[in-house]
Amino acid sequence: MILRMRINIVLREGLMPTCSIQILARHGSCSVERCSCGHIRLNLGPTTVRLDPETFRSLAALVGSALLTIDCEPRAREAWVQ
């Protein structure tokens, strides 16, 4: 049943039925996949965002920069935890 749902999601997103998906990374309910048509698929739980590789690189750099900022501000991080 899960496999059928996954196939339906792929088709609904407009990918060609002949596209193949390669999982690049997975953690919990999140994953990053590469489609044979060139798109990067960022899956966050039930939400999937399709990005071209350059946009994905920009997003990854942005998230990395934000993470560095969070890690360099211990007081701000402690406030979030509390």
C-alpha positions as CSV (number, residue, x, y, z in Angstrom):
1,M,0.0,0.0,0.0
2,I,2.8,2.4,0.8
3,L,4.5,1.7,-2.5
4,R,1.3,2.5,-4.4
5,M,0.9,5.8,-2.5
6,R,4.5,6.7,-3.3
7,I,4.0,6.0,-7.0
8,N,0.9,8.1,-7.0
9,I,2.7,11.0,-5.4
10,V,5.4,10.9,-8.0
11,L,3.0,10.9,-10.9
12,R,0.9,13.7,-9.4
13,E,3.9,15.9,-9.1
14,G,4.2,15.7,-12.9
15,L,7.3,13.5,-13.1
16,M,7.5,11.2,-16.0
17,P,6.5,7.6,-15.1
18,T,10.0,6.5,-16.4
19,C,11.8,8.7,-13.9
20,S,13.9,6.9,-11.2
21,I,14.6,8.2,-7.8
22,Q,17.9,7.9,-5.9
23,I,17.9,8.6,-2.2
24,L,20.8,10.9,-1.3
25,A,20.1,11.2,2.4
26,R,17.4,10.2,4.9
27,H,16.8,11.0,8.5
28,G,13.5,10.2,10.2
29,S,10.6,11.6,8.1
30,C,12.9,13.8,6.0
31,S,14.9,12.8,2.9
32,V,16.7,14.3,-0.1
33,E,16.3,12.5,-3.4
34,R,17.6,13.0,-6.9
35,C,15.3,12.3,-9.9
36,S,16.7,11.0,-13.1
37,C,15.3,14.1,-14.8
38,G,17.7,16.2,-12.8
39,H,15.5,17.6,-10.0
40,I,16.3,17.4,-6.3
41,R,13.4,16.4,-4.1
42,L,13.4,17.7,-0.5
43,N,10.8,15.6,1.4
44,L,9.8,17.0,4.8
45,G,7.2,14.7,6.2
46,P,4.2,14.9,3.9
47,T,5.6,17.9,2.0
48,T,7.8,17.5,-1.1
49,V,9.7,20.5,-2.7
50,R,11.2,20.0,-6.1
51,L,14.2,22.1,-6.8
52,D,16.8,22.4,-9.6
53,P,20.3,21.5,-8.4
54,E,21.5,25.2,-8.2
55,T,18.5,26.3,-6.1
56,F,19.1,23.3,-3.8
57,R,22.7,24.3,-3.4
58,S,21.6,27.8,-2.5
59,L,19.1,26.5,0.0
60,A,21.7,24.2,1.5
61,A,24.1,27.1,1.9
62,L,21.4,29.3,3.5
63,V,20.5,26.6,6.0
64,G,24.1,26.0,6.8
65,S,24.7,29.7,7.4
66,A,21.7,29.8,9.6
67,L,22.9,26.8,11.6
68,L,26.3,28.5,12.1
69,T,24.6,31.6,13.4
70,I,22.5,29.5,15.8
71,D,25.5,27.6,17.0
72,C,27.6,30.8,17.5
73,E,24.9,32.4,19.7
74,P,24.7,30.1,22.8
75,R,22.4,32.5,24.7
76,A,19.9,32.6,21.9
77,R,20.1,28.8,21.6
78,E,19.5,28.4,25.4
79,A,16.4,30.7,25.1
80,W,14.9,28.4,22.4
81,V,15.5,25.3,24.5
82,Q,13.7,26.8,27.5
